[in-house]
Amino acid sequence: MSDFLLLALILLLLLTLLLSLLGFALYSGLCAKVNVRTGSSPIRNIILAYKFKQGPYKDCGSLFTESCSIGPKLSCIAVYYDDPNQVPPAKCRYIVGSILSEGEEKPSEELVLLYQKYGFKIFSFPEVTHVVMTTFPFTTFLSIFLAVYRVYPTIYSYIKERKLCAHPWMEIYRGDLIYFIGPLAKQGDFYVPEVEEANRKPEEDDTEDRHTDITGADSSSDTASTYTQEAATESRETSVTPSLPPSLPGLVPEEDNGQDQRSRSTESSSSSSFEELNLEGSEEMEKSEVTQLEAGVGKDQEAASQKTSE
């Protein structure tokens, strides 16, 4: 009998636990109806303090905690710039922060300085008259997970059926509701400067990878290849021994000595050939002068013999 009572008590506890979990899930929005509509935004122009991050969206919890700890009475906001179904989690970009003021109201300077002290930046979003939006209960921490798995699939199917273009997606936590808002106009005004910088960096890296070879030179540019050739030539020329005055013997490079020796040998050979030509010419001139003298002497002797015979 005691064993039966113990087993019944255990079953009762398990049933109570299951009913409690089911009630907690229902209270968190398990069966809440998701009504997506288009129309004016539920918020006006706002000024917010934010931090930018790049990485999986599931890691945004720490930023929510930090932002809420600075301004616990302020509405929290998150803006997601990429579709996690198309962009790798490591490259997803988002911001998390708090709404400092809305409409014509100006934010408190002390509050602005306090957020800036902890590394938050200040930005403003305009008021939009055309958005895609819905709400979801925000009663427990479980509401956030239920909203992610229930709201976004409904929104995407709504946009696809009507062929709309809504981006980026904002989540605003205000009171006991989570507002999901996708602007249909002025969409560029919702992109913080860090998103533009994150867009440019991959493009610059890709262009560098496409246009540079292993050595880092621009393989597709003629001017760059010419520049590298000239630089290589200049480096080769500058690597030679520095030029020194030619009057200092023994300090001229060996290549120059070889050239000087070859020039000297050429000069000596040419001068020797000129001397030989001059000697040969002088010998011929002496021979011709001797023959002319002998011929003249012979003529004189013949003339004298003719005079004596007469």
C-alpha angles and dihedrals in degrees: 000000000000091000091053092052091049092051091048091050091052092050091049091052092049091049091049091050093050092048090049092051091047092050091048091051092048091049090050091056105271092145098025114136116244111216113185118195142163124233142089121344118262089225132056128219110316141194114217141182112224148168122216122223137175119207141061115347090227089071094064094093094090091056091051090052092049094047094047092048091058096045108016093171095050127094114255122227135193127186120198115199102184137054106241089208091063104026123061112252092242091060099045113120127208145150131219127192148112134286107244098184142352133210117344093345116111122220121249112263091220090053092048092051091047093055092044089052089062094048101267121141128217123236138157132225122203127233113264125203097195120052141141108236149158138170135230131191115266104196104126139011087263089066090073094057093043090050093053093053097041109031105045097051089051092048094048093051090048092052093045094051092051096037094234129160111217122166152195105022120228129197116199119188108206124158112315095337137080113212116209109198131178115183118226093190138036087022094156090061090067095061114096119217093256090064091057091049091050088051094053099047098063090047092052091048091050093050091049091050092048097047103037130075129208094284091052094248121133104260095187098048122081092200091053092049090048090049092051091049091050091046090050090049091049091049091051091048094048091050091065119096110281115264115261132189109282090225090072107085121218093022098086115098118260092249090059091047090053091051091049091050091050091048091048092049090049091050092047093048092048092047092049091051090051090051091051091051091050092049093049091048092050092049092052091049091052092049092050091049091052093051091048090052092049091049091051093050091051091053092051093051092051091051092050093050091051092053093051093049090055 
